[in-house]
Amino acid sequence: MDKQKEPKAVGKKNIYKKSLFEELVKRGNNFSHSMRNGKRPKYQVYVFEVTPKLIEDMLDITANERKNRINLFDESQDQ
Protein backbone atom coordinates (compact mmCIF):
# COMPACT_ATOMS: atom_id res chain seq x y z
CA MET A 1 0.00 0.00 0.00
CA ASP A 2 2.65 2.47 -1.07
CA LYS A 3 0.53 5.36 -2.22
CA GLN A 4 2.45 8.43 -3.27
CA LYS A 5 1.13 11.34 -1.26
CA GLU A 6 0.68 14.79 -2.72
CA PRO A 7 3.22 17.23 -1.25
CA LYS A 8 1.86 19.30 1.60
CA ALA A 9 1.51 23.05 1.35
CA VAL A 10 4.36 24.90 3.00
CA GLY A 11 2.72 28.30 3.30
CA LYS A 12 0.74 30.85 1.35
CA LYS A 13 1.67 32.85 -1.74
CA ASN A 14 0.00 36.15 -2.64
CA ILE A 15 -0.63 36.75 -6.34
CA TYR A 16 -1.32 40.32 -7.44
CA LYS A 17 -1.80 39.75 -11.18
CA LYS A 18 -5.28 38.59 -12.19
CA SER A 19 -4.14 36.86 -15.40
CA LEU A 20 -1.56 34.86 -13.41
CA PHE A 21 -4.26 33.92 -10.89
CA GLU A 22 -6.56 32.73 -13.69
CA GLU A 23 -3.83 30.62 -15.32
CA LEU A 24 -2.81 29.05 -12.00
CA VAL A 25 -6.44 28.09 -11.29
CA LYS A 26 -6.79 26.70 -14.82
CA ARG A 27 -3.74 24.51 -14.15
CA GLY A 28 -5.36 23.08 -11.01
CA ASN A 29 -3.45 24.84 -8.23
CA ASN A 30 -4.93 25.16 -4.73
CA PHE A 31 -6.58 28.57 -4.49
CA SER A 32 -7.12 29.47 -0.83
CA HIS A 33 -8.92 32.81 -0.78
CA SER A 34 -8.83 36.40 -2.02
CA MET A 35 -8.67 39.67 -0.13
CA ARG A 36 -8.50 43.39 -0.78
CA ASN A 37 -5.09 44.79 -1.60
CA GLY A 38 -4.13 46.89 1.45
CA LYS A 39 -2.19 49.49 -0.55
CA ARG A 40 -4.55 49.62 -3.53
CA PRO A 41 -8.06 48.78 -2.25
CA LYS A 42 -9.68 48.65 -5.69
CA TYR A 43 -7.59 45.54 -6.45
CA GLN A 44 -7.73 41.97 -5.14
CA VAL A 45 -4.91 39.77 -3.87
CA TYR A 46 -5.29 36.07 -4.67
CA VAL A 47 -3.83 33.64 -2.14
CA PHE A 48 -2.61 30.14 -3.03
CA GLU A 49 -1.21 27.30 -0.98
CA VAL A 50 2.49 26.92 -1.83
CA THR A 51 3.27 23.54 -3.38
CA PRO A 52 6.01 22.36 -5.74
CA LYS A 53 3.39 22.38 -8.53
CA LEU A 54 2.53 26.04 -7.85
CA ILE A 55 6.20 27.02 -8.07
CA GLU A 56 6.69 25.01 -11.29
CA ASP A 57 3.59 26.54 -12.88
CA MET A 58 4.57 30.09 -11.88
CA LEU A 59 8.03 29.61 -13.41
CA ASP A 60 6.54 28.15 -16.59
CA ILE A 61 3.92 30.89 -16.98
CA THR A 62 6.37 33.74 -16.41
CA ALA A 63 8.95 32.16 -18.77
CA ASN A 64 6.30 31.88 -21.50
CA GLU A 65 5.18 35.49 -20.95
CA ARG A 66 8.80 36.66 -21.14
CA LYS A 67 9.36 34.67 -24.35
CA ASN A 68 6.20 36.15 -25.91
CA ARG A 69 7.29 39.69 -25.02
CA ILE A 70 10.70 39.13 -26.61
CA ASN A 71 9.07 37.73 -29.77
CA LEU A 72 6.78 40.77 -30.00
CA PHE A 73 9.77 43.06 -29.56
CA ASP A 74 11.75 41.23 -32.26
CA GLU A 75 8.83 41.38 -34.70
CA SER A 76 8.43 45.15 -34.18
CA GLN A 77 12.17 45.63 -34.87
CA ASP A 78 11.89 43.80 -38.22
CA GLN A 79 9.48 46.36 -39.63
N, CA and C atoms as an extended XYZ file, in Angstrom:
237
Properties=species:S:1:pos:R:3:atomname:S:1:resname:S:1:resid:I:1 pbc="F F F"
N         0.830       -1.196        0.000 N   MET     1
C         0.000        0.000        0.000 CA  MET     1
C         0.871        1.255        0.000 C   MET     1
N         1.766        1.318       -0.952 N   ASP     2
C         2.651        2.468       -1.071 CA  ASP     2
C         2.034        3.523       -1.975 C   ASP     2
N         1.152        4.289       -1.433 N   LYS     3
C         0.533        5.363       -2.217 CA  LYS     3
C         1.409        6.598       -2.117 C   LYS     3
N         1.657        7.200       -3.277 N   GLN     4
C         2.449        8.426       -3.269 CA  GLN     4
C         1.541        9.575       -2.844 C   GLN     4
N         1.936       10.248       -1.780 N   LYS     5
C         1.126       11.343       -1.258 CA  LYS     5
C         1.458       12.630       -1.979 C   LYS     5
N         0.447       13.460       -2.135 N   GLU     6
C         0.675       14.785       -2.715 CA  GLU     6
C         1.442       15.630       -1.704 C   GLU     6
N         2.437       16.403       -2.180 N   PRO     7
C         3.215       17.227       -1.251 CA  PRO     7
C         2.323       18.200       -0.486 C   PRO     7
N         2.642       18.381        0.777 N   LYS     8
C         1.864       19.303        1.604 CA  LYS     8
C         2.224       20.742        1.302 C   LYS     8
N         1.266       21.625        1.524 N   ALA     9
C         1.511       23.053        1.350 CA  ALA     9
C         2.481       23.516        2.429 C   ALA     9
N         3.365       24.408        2.048 N   VAL    10
C         4.360       24.901        3.001 CA  VAL    10
C         4.172       26.389        3.289 C   VAL    10
N         2.997       26.895        3.038 N   GLY    11
C         2.718       28.300        3.301 CA  GLY    11
C         1.733       28.857        2.293 C   GLY    11
N         1.658       30.151        2.258 N   LYS    12
C         0.740       30.846        1.354 CA  LYS    12
C         1.530       31.770        0.438 C   LYS    12
N         1.036       31.968       -0.777 N   LYS    13
C         1.671       32.854       -1.739 CA  LYS    13
C         0.619       33.831       -2.255 C   LYS    13
N         0.900       35.117       -2.129 N   ASN    14
C        -0.001       36.148       -2.641 CA  ASN    14
C         0.300       36.413       -4.110 C   ASN    14
N        -0.745       36.457       -4.906 N   ILE    15
C        -0.633       36.754       -6.337 CA  ILE    15
C        -1.395       38.057       -6.587 C   ILE    15
N        -0.733       39.003       -7.215 N   TYR    16
C        -1.322       40.317       -7.440 CA  TYR    16
C        -1.810       40.516       -8.867 C   TYR    16
N        -1.450       39.617       -9.761 N   LYS    17
C        -1.801       39.748      -11.182 CA  LYS    17
C        -2.962       38.802      -11.507 C   LYS    17
N        -4.074       39.385      -11.958 N   LYS    18
C        -5.278       38.590      -12.194 CA  LYS    18
C        -5.064       37.522      -13.265 C   LYS    18
N        -4.355       37.851      -14.333 N   SER    19
C        -4.143       36.861      -15.397 CA  SER    19
C        -3.302       35.685      -14.899 C   SER    19
N        -2.353       35.944      -14.012 N   LEU    20
C        -1.557       34.862      -13.414 CA  LEU    20
C        -2.443       34.002      -12.519 C   LEU    20
N        -3.289       34.643      -11.726 N   PHE    21
C        -4.260       33.924      -10.886 CA  PHE    21
C        -5.122       32.992      -11.735 C   PHE    21
N        -5.668       33.526      -12.842 N   GLU    22
C        -6.555       32.730      -13.692 CA  GLU    22
C        -5.831       31.519      -14.286 C   GLU    22
N        -4.593       31.717      -14.733 N   GLU    23
C        -3.830       30.622      -15.322 CA  GLU    23
C        -3.479       29.568      -14.270 C   GLU    23
N        -3.132       30.001      -13.075 N   LEU    24
C        -2.814       29.050      -12.000 CA  LEU    24
C        -4.030       28.208      -11.623 C   LEU    24
N        -5.203       28.827      -11.584 N   VAL    25
C        -6.440       28.087      -11.288 CA  VAL    25
C        -6.720       27.097      -12.417 C   VAL    25
N        -6.552       27.556      -13.661 N   LYS    26
C        -6.786       26.699      -14.818 CA  LYS    26
C        -5.888       25.451      -14.779 C   LYS    26
N        -4.688       25.616      -14.236 N   ARG    27
C        -3.743       24.506      -14.152 CA  ARG    27
C        -3.958       23.641      -12.911 C   ARG    27
N        -4.979       23.944      -12.126 N   GLY    28
C        -5.360       23.078      -11.014 CA  GLY    28
C        -4.649       23.328       -9.693 C   GLY    28
N        -4.115       24.526       -9.501 N   ASN    29
C        -3.447       24.843       -8.235 CA  ASN    29
C        -4.465       25.159       -7.143 C   ASN    29
N        -4.035       25.024       -5.880 N   ASN    30
C        -4.925       25.163       -4.727 CA  ASN    30
C        -5.125       26.624       -4.341 C   ASN    30
N        -6.215       27.199       -4.831 N   PHE    31
C        -6.577       28.569       -4.488 CA  PHE    31
C        -7.172       28.560       -3.089 C   PHE    31
N        -6.663       29.419       -2.213 N   SER    32
C        -7.124       29.466       -0.835 CA  SER    32
C        -8.246       30.490       -0.657 C   SER    32
N        -7.935       31.757       -0.941 N   HIS    33
C        -8.922       32.811       -0.781 CA  HIS    33
C        -8.414       34.091       -1.449 C   HIS    33
N        -9.274       35.093       -1.520 N   SER    34
C        -8.835       36.399       -2.016 CA  SER    34
C        -9.143       37.443       -0.950 C   SER    34
N        -8.461       38.573       -1.086 N   MET    35
C        -8.672       39.669       -0.129 CA  MET    35
C        -8.364       40.986       -0.833 C   MET    35
N        -8.796       42.068       -0.239 N   ARG    36
C        -8.504       43.392       -0.780 CA  ARG    36
C        -7.011       43.673       -0.655 C   ARG    36
N        -6.471       44.338       -1.658 N   ASN    37
C        -5.093       44.790       -1.597 CA  ASN    37
C        -5.028       45.962       -0.618 C   ASN    37
N        -4.209       45.857        0.415 N   GLY    38
C        -4.127       46.885        1.451 CA  GLY    38
C        -3.663       48.239        0.927 C   GLY    38
N        -2.723       48.237       -0.017 N   LYS    39
C        -2.191       49.493       -0.550 CA  LYS    39
C        -3.041       50.068       -1.675 C   LYS    39
N        -3.720       49.195       -2.406 N   ARG    40
C        -4.550       49.619       -3.528 CA  ARG    40
C        -5.903       48.919       -3.414 C   ARG    40
N        -6.806       49.475       -2.606 N   PRO    41
C        -8.055       48.780       -2.248 CA  PRO    41
C        -8.980       48.414       -3.412 C   PRO    41
N        -8.804       49.027       -4.577 N   LYS    42
C        -9.684       48.648       -5.689 CA  LYS    42
C        -9.256       47.336       -6.337 C   LYS    42
N        -8.098       46.786       -5.910 N   TYR    43
C        -7.590       45.538       -6.454 CA  TYR    43
C        -7.695       44.405       -5.433 C   TYR    43
N        -7.691       43.165       -5.962 N   GLN    44
C        -7.731       41.967       -5.137 CA  GLN    44
C        -6.347       41.334       -5.072 C   GLN    44
N        -6.092       40.614       -3.999 N   VAL    45
C        -4.909       39.769       -3.865 CA  VAL    45
C        -5.438       38.338       -3.798 C   VAL    45
N        -4.850       37.458       -4.603 N   TYR    46
C        -5.290       36.073       -4.668 CA  TYR    46
C        -4.266       35.214       -3.927 C   TYR    46
N        -4.729       34.395       -3.012 N   VAL    47
C        -3.826       33.641       -2.136 CA  VAL    47
C        -3.904       32.151       -2.480 C   VAL    47
N        -2.723       31.559       -2.709 N   PHE    48
C        -2.607       30.142       -3.034 CA  PHE    48
C        -1.799       29.434       -1.966 C   PHE    48
N        -2.049       28.141       -1.814 N   GLU    49
C        -1.208       27.296       -0.978 CA  GLU    49
C         0.057       26.997       -1.771 C   GLU    49
N         1.216       27.172       -1.151 N   VAL    50
C         2.487       26.924       -1.834 CA  VAL    50
C         2.746       25.423       -1.908 C   VAL    50
N         2.906       24.932       -3.122 N   THR    51
C         3.270       23.541       -3.380 CA  THR    51
C         4.345       23.537       -4.467 C   THR    51
N         5.039       22.432       -4.634 N   PRO    52
C         6.006       22.365       -5.737 CA  PRO    52
C         5.347       22.622       -7.098 C   PRO    52
N         4.115       22.157       -7.271 N   LYS    53
C         3.388       22.379       -8.531 CA  LYS    53
C         3.137       23.871       -8.760 C   LYS    53
N         2.764       24.599       -7.721 N   LEU    54
C         2.534       26.039       -7.853 CA  LEU    54
C         3.813       26.729       -8.322 C   LEU    54
N         4.928       26.405       -7.706 N   ILE    55
C         6.199       27.020       -8.071 CA  ILE    55
C         6.554       26.688       -9.521 C   ILE    55
N         6.410       25.418       -9.908 N   GLU    56
C         6.693       25.013      -11.292 CA  GLU    56
C         5.809       25.767      -12.278 C   GLU    56
N         4.516       25.854      -11.977 N   ASP    57
C         3.588       26.540      -12.875 CA  ASP    57
C         3.900       28.028      -12.971 C   ASP    57
N         4.227       28.658      -11.847 N   MET    58
C         4.572       30.086      -11.878 CA  MET    58
C         5.809       30.323      -12.736 C   MET    58
N         6.819       29.470      -12.596 N   LEU    59
C         8.029       29.608      -13.406 CA  LEU    59
C         7.719       29.413      -14.891 C   LEU    59
N         6.897       28.421      -15.204 N   ASP    60
C         6.537       28.147      -16.589 CA  ASP    60
C         5.746       29.308      -17.203 C   ASP    60
N         4.760       29.804      -16.473 N   ILE    61
C         3.918       30.895      -16.977 CA  ILE    61
C         4.750       32.146      -17.212 C   ILE    61
N         5.578       32.515      -16.255 N   THR    62
C         6.374       33.743      -16.413 CA  THR    62
C         7.413       33.584      -17.514 C   THR    62
N         7.991       32.389      -17.675 N   ALA    63
C         8.947       32.164      -18.770 CA  ALA    63
C         8.250       32.313      -20.119 C   ALA    63
N         7.048       31.756      -20.243 N   ASN    64
C         6.296       31.877      -21.497 CA  ASN    64
C         5.929       33.330      -21.787 C   ASN    64
N         5.522       34.073      -20.753 N   GLU    65
C         5.184       35.488      -20.954 CA  GLU    65
C         6.411       36.269      -21.406 C   GLU    65
N         7.547       35.981      -20.791 N   ARG    66
C         8.797       36.662      -21.143 CA  ARG    66
C         9.177       36.355      -22.592 C   ARG    66
N         9.037       35.069      -22.986 N   LYS    67
C         9.362       34.669      -24.347 CA  LYS    67
C         8.441       35.377      -25.345 C   LYS    67
N         7.160       35.475      -25.021 N   ASN    68
C         6.202       36.147      -25.909 CA  ASN    68
C         6.521       37.624      -26.058 C   ASN    68
N         6.924       38.277      -24.954 N   ARG    69
C         7.292       39.695      -25.019 CA  ARG    69
C         8.512       39.901      -25.903 C   ARG    69
N         9.493       39.017      -25.800 N   ILE    70
C        10.699       39.125      -26.613 CA  ILE    70
C        10.350       38.932      -28.087 C   ILE    70
N         9.489       37.959      -28.384 N   ASN    71
C         9.067       37.731      -29.771 CA  ASN    71
C         8.354       38.947      -30.332 C   ASN    71
N         7.483       39.574      -29.540 N   LEU    72
C         6.779       40.771      -30.001 CA  LEU    72
C         7.765       41.897      -30.264 C   LEU    72
N         8.760       42.033      -29.395 N   PHE    73
C         9.771       43.065      -29.564 CA  PHE    73
C        10.577       42.817      -30.836 C   PHE    73
N        10.977       41.576      -31.060 N   ASP    74
C        11.747       41.229      -32.262 CA  ASP    74
C        10.958       41.493      -33.535 C   ASP    74
N         9.666       41.158      -33.530 N   GLU    75
C         8.829       41.385      -34.703 CA  GLU    75
C         8.682       42.872      -34.987 C   GLU    75
N         8.578       43.690      -33.970 N   SER    76
C         8.432       45.145      -34.179 CA  SER    76
C         9.730       45.742      -34.701 C   SER    76
N        10.876       45.139      -34.382 N   GLN    77
C        12.175       45.631      -34.871 CA  GLN    77
C        12.386       45.278      -36.343 C   GLN    77
N        11.743       44.224      -36.824 N   ASP    78
C        11.895       43.802      -38.220 CA  ASP    78
C        11.208       44.749      -39.194 C   ASP    78
N        10.267       45.502      -38.730 N   GLN    79
C         9.477       46.360      -39.627 CA  GLN    79
C        10.182       47.645      -39.930 C   GLN    79
